[in-house]
Amino acid sequence: FDFELHKNYFRNHLTTLISQYEELDSSRIMVLFFSLCSLDICYGENFDDFIAKERNQIIDWIYSLQVKSKGNFKGGGFRGSTTSGNIFSPKLGSEPVNQLDIAHVTCTHVAILSLIILKDDLRNLDRFSILETLSYLQLPDGSFKSQTSCSESDARFFYCTCVICVLLNGWHYINVDKLLIYIISCQVKTPLLFEEL
C-alpha cells in the first residue's frame, strides 16, 4: 500500500474534479467527503496539520452549498454542488434560485460529517431548517425520500436521516415509531445464502 500515492490522489480531489468524474459534478460534496475521510486515514495524527492551510476555505465552500427553508419552501440542508443554485453566504443569506435548488438528504449527511471532520463549530449550520425538512421528507409509511421534489425512497435515506438526527439531536422532528415499523418491514424473511449451507 503506497500511502504517498494515495495522499496525492485524494489531495488532488480537494481542488480538482478529474475528467473521469465529470458526471459527479452535481454531487461534489460526496467526492469531498470521501477524500477527507481517506486523507484522515492516510495522514492519521498529522491530518489536522495537513489540512490546516485549506481548512477554512473548504469549510466556506461547504457552507456555500447550504440551502435554507423559507416560508412555504421546505428544502433546507445541503445541495451537492453549486451547479443548481445560488451560492449561500452565512453573512448575506441567499434564496433558492428555482425549485431544483433544493437540499438532498445524502448531501446534507456528508456535508455535516465533513464539517465535523474539519472540526468546524457548526454555528453557521441552520439546524432548524435541516431538521424541519427531515420531518417534511418522511413518508406516511415511515420511510424518507431524498429531497422535496423527489419520490425516491430507500434505506439510504433513512440511514442518512438517522445520522443527521443523532448529530443534531433532532429525533423529535421525525416520527421514530413509524420509522421503526418501516425498518422492520424491510427485513428479509427468507434465509440468507450462508444459512442454507
N, C-alpha and C positions, 0 to 999 in steps of 0.2 A: 504494500500500500504506500503510495507516494504522497505524503502529506503536502509537500510543496506544490505539486501538480494540482491537487485538489484545492488548495488555498487559492492559487491563481485562477483556477476555473470559476470558483464561486465568488471571488473578489471581483472579477470582471462582470458578473451578473448584477452587482450592486449599481453599476452605472450604464451598462450597455445590454441591450437585448439582441443577441446574435440573430442573423437572418433565419436560421433554422427554427427559431422560436417566435417569428413574427406573428404567428397565429395566436400567441399568448398575450399579445399587446393589450387586450381588454382585461386581462387578469394579471397584470404586472405585480400586484401586491402578493400574489401567490409565489411568483418567482423570487421576490424579495424575501418572503418568509422562509422558504426552503433554503435560500442562500445564507440567510442569517443563522439558521439552525445548523447548517453544515459548517459554516465558519466558526460558530461557537464550539462545535465538537473538535474541529481541526486545531483551533488555537487554544482550547482549554482555558486554563487560568489566565492566559495572556489575551483573551478575547477583548476585554474592556480596553486594554492599551491599544490593540489593533484598531478597534472601531472608533476610538476617541475623536480622531480628526474629522470623520464623516458623520458622527452620531447625530448632531443637531440638524444637519442637512437632511439626513434620512428621516428623522422624526418629523421635520417640517413637511417633507414630501408625503409621508403617511397621512398627516392631518389634512393635507390638501385634498385628499380623497374622501373626506368626511362629508356626508350629506345629512342635513338636519331636517326633521319633520317640521312642518309649518302649517298651522291651520288644519284644514282637512287632509293635507298631504301627509301620508304616513309612509315614510320611506327612509327613516333615519338609520344611520350606520355608516358603512364604508363601501364605496364602489371599487371596482378592480383596477381602474386606471383613470387617467384624465381624458380618455378618448370620448367619453359620452357626456361630459358636462363641465360645469364651472369648476374651477379650482377653488377650494374652500380656504379661507383665511380666518384663523381664530380671532384675529383682531378686527377684520372687516365684516365677516359673515358673508354668505352668498346664498342665493336661492337656486333651486334646481332650474336648469335651462328648459327641460322638457320632461315628459313623463317617462322617458328612458333613463333619465338622470336620477337613478334610484340606487339605494344600497342593496347589497346581496349578503345574505347571512353568512356564507362561507368567507367572503372577503372581510366582513366585519370581524369574524372569528380570528382570522390570521392577522388582521391589522392590529387588533388589541394584543395578541400574543407577540407580535413584532415589537410593539411599543414596550411591552414588559421585558423582552429580551434586551432592548436598548436602555432599560432602566429609566424610562420616562415616568414622570409622576402622575400621568393621566389627568391632569387638571383641565386640559383642553378637550377632553372626551365628553361628548354630550350624552351622558349616561341615560338620562330620561328619554331622550329621543330614540336611542337604541332599544331600550327595554320596552318602550311603548310600541315600537314597531314589531318587536318579537311577539307581543300579545296579538297584534293585528295579523301576523303571519300564521298563527296557529289555526288549523282547520278543525271543523266540527268533530272529526274522528280522533283528534289529539295530535296528529302529525303536524309538520310545519312545511310550508312552501318556502322556496328560496328567496323570493322577493315579491313585492306587492303586485307586480304586473304579470306574474308567472303562476302557472298551476302545478308546476313540477314539485313533487314531494316525495322524499325517501329518507332513509336512515341518516344520510349525510347531514341533512338539515336539522334533524332533532339533536344529533350529536353536537353540531356547532352551537345550537341554541342552548343546550345544557352547559357547554363550556362557558359561553358568554354569561349565563345566569350565575355560574359559580364565580367567575372573575368579577362581576359587577354586583354580586349579591342581589340578584333580581328574580328569585324564584316566585315571588308574589305577583309578578306580571303575567305569568302563564298559568294555564290550568294543568298542574302537575298530575292530578288524578287521571285526567283524560290522556295525558302523555303516557303514563304507566300502562293504562289499558291498551293503548296503541302499541307500545313496545312489546307487551305480552302477546298481542295478536300477530306480531311479526315473527315470533319464534317458530322454528321449523318443527313440524310434528312428526316427520319421518326420521328414522335412524340415520345418523351420519355414516358416511362411507366406511370409516375405520371401525365403527361399532359393529358393522356387519361382518367383519373379517374374523 
